[in-house]
């Protein structure tokens, strides 16, 4: 993990395409601005984890349907 110190108004660049700028520091919170190309999704980690969980749930075949499909194969 790379650890950097930045002050409000300063930025870092990732891969030449993504710019992360420190907009404000207030107490124990930091406000960041992120500029990225449209083809690169940007999510908060907790939102990304929720999306992954929802996708896993949606991909599961309900047991009733699974049993029905097994009966069709016989």
N, C-alpha and C positions, 0 to 999 in steps of 0.2 A: 504494500500500500504506500503510495506517495502521499506525503503530508506537506502541505504548503500553508504559509501564512499570507493572507491577503487582507487589505484594508478596504473600507467602502470606496467604491469607484474603481477598484482594481479587478482585473480579470485573469482567467487562465484559458488556454485554448487546448482542445483535445482533438487530435487527428486533423488539424487544420480546418475543420468544419464546425466544430462545436465550441461555442464561447460561453463560459460561465462567469458572470460578473457579480461581485458582492455589491448589492444595492444599499443595504442597511444592516447595522448591528444594533440590537436593542436588548439589553439584558442578556439572557441566555438563548436568544433567537437571532438567526441570521436570515435576511431576505436575499435570495439569489435570483438573478435573471439568467435564463438559458436560451441561447440562440442556436438552433440546430436545423438542418435541412428537413423538409417535410417528410422525407422517407425514413427518418430516424425517429422512432417513438420515444417520447420523454415522459416518464411516470415517476411518481413518488414510490419508494420501495413497497410501502404497505398497500398501495393501489395495485402494483404489479403482482404482488403475492395473491391478492384477492382475485385478480383476473386469471391467474394460473389455476387457482382452486376452482373457480367457476368453469373454466375450460375442462379441467379433469372431471368435474361432476357431470358436465354435459356429454362428455365422451363415454361415460360408463353406460353399459347396456343394462336396463332394469332387469332384475331376475325373472320377472314374468315374461318379458319379451325373449330373454335368453332361453327359457324353458320352451316357449312356443317355437322358437327357431330350431331347437334340438329335436322337438317332435316332428317338425316338417322334414328334417333330414332323414328320419327313420322311415 
